[in-house]
Amino acid sequence: MFGLEALLCVLIQTSGRWNIFGWMYILKKFEIPKVINSLEHENLMLSVCMQCGTCSASCTSRQSFNLRKLILNLNLTGNDLSDSIWDCTTCLTCQTRCPRGIPLTEIIVDSRKEFVETGRIPSEIRDMLDSIYKHKNPFGEGKYKRKKFIEDIKKKFDVSDISEYYWFIGCVSSYESRSMEVVEKTARIFKDIGIDFSVDADEGCCGNEAMVLGEEGLFELLKEENEMFFKERGVEKVIASSPHCYNAFKKYYGLEVLTPVEVIYKAIKEGTLEFKYDVDARVTYHDPCYLGRYNGIYDAPREVIKSVYNVEFVEMQRIRENSYCCGGGSGNFLRESRANVQRVREALSTNADILVVSCPICLIMLEDAVKTLNSDLAVMDVVELVHLAMYGY
């Protein structure tokens, strides 16, 4: 068997873009399960790495996380990945750009699972996961804050209990003041364009960050609780404020799910959403990783921005699948990051007046970077831009 494995490694390493997954397909077709199992092991996957450095050059966290070097060390010594894997934002850039097709982000997440099982977790990550377990949010704050906020939204906008869509507001949008402002504006737009939605103060955490941080057991617990929550309320369609929640519901729950920007774009096309005010501004857009690379939603936000009267839309250098991460993914919005500053510098190079995002994590990360740079660049969610064009503020 070792001889066959070695032969396969040679074939994989000399096969260019027709990579490890092509060979795994052949193995499955001819039913060679033992080889399949060994090929799926991360060490053998990483053995096809040619040390080109594309992953490290693309990495948001490269100042502290040298993925190319870690892979080399693993291949030479057999040691596991280092503790610096917690700096990875799971932005998926390395995986999508790897010329060998190695599932690098997935391997990092799998390595984190092993670290979690053995207790090799930084204290701030442990605290975050503990808070998600106890309070259903990563901020260490009680459930009452989310409960009160959602109850206030429900009362202010006369939201019904039974609806076509359940609007999952999420952790960041229920606890971070800046994102909470976006929720209120979203609710007003939804009501005015006739979206039949409901919210619930007993909402919990989607579990996406727990999953990518390697706490699979916690994720399964949250998933079970959320599935029961949806079943009891007869939920079949979900609108998720955060692309992270959107990703979890789509990928792990199998739900029919939309983002607010998709809902708004559909309303614009159908003529149920109309603008009354010009927005005389130069605007650029940042692609969130979990909306773009993970789920391929690139056009809807851009079309919404372009539909606003008098907006001059300009692109940054790195966009769409090549977009640069804000640095907040995988729980890093609660840790230090320098990626957000680099991204804002890129936005400033376009001479834009407004940097538009469509993710609550990107919003807080990039606003913090603007403050760090002492810039007057405005950072707005795409919903806020629409609100400005609809209501004048």
Secondary structure, DSSP 8 states (H G I E B T S, - for coil): -HHHHHHHHHHHHTSTTS-HHHHHHHHHHTT-HHHHHHHHSHHHHHTT-----HHHHH-TTTTT--HHHHHHHHHHH-----GGGGG----SHHHHH-TT---HHHHHHHHHHHHHHHT---HHHHHHHHHHHHHSSTTS--HHHHHHHHHHHHHHTT--SS-SEEEE--SHHHH-HHHHHHHHHHHHHHHHTT--EE--TT-----HHHHHTT-HHHHHHHHHHHHHHHHHTT--EEEESSHHHHHHIIIII--EEE-HHHHHHHHHHHT-----S----EEEE---TTTTTTT---HHHHHHHHHSTT-EE---SS-GGG----S-TTTGGGS--SHHHHHHHHHHTTT-SEEEES-HHHHHHHHHHHHHTT---EEEEHHHHHHHHHH--
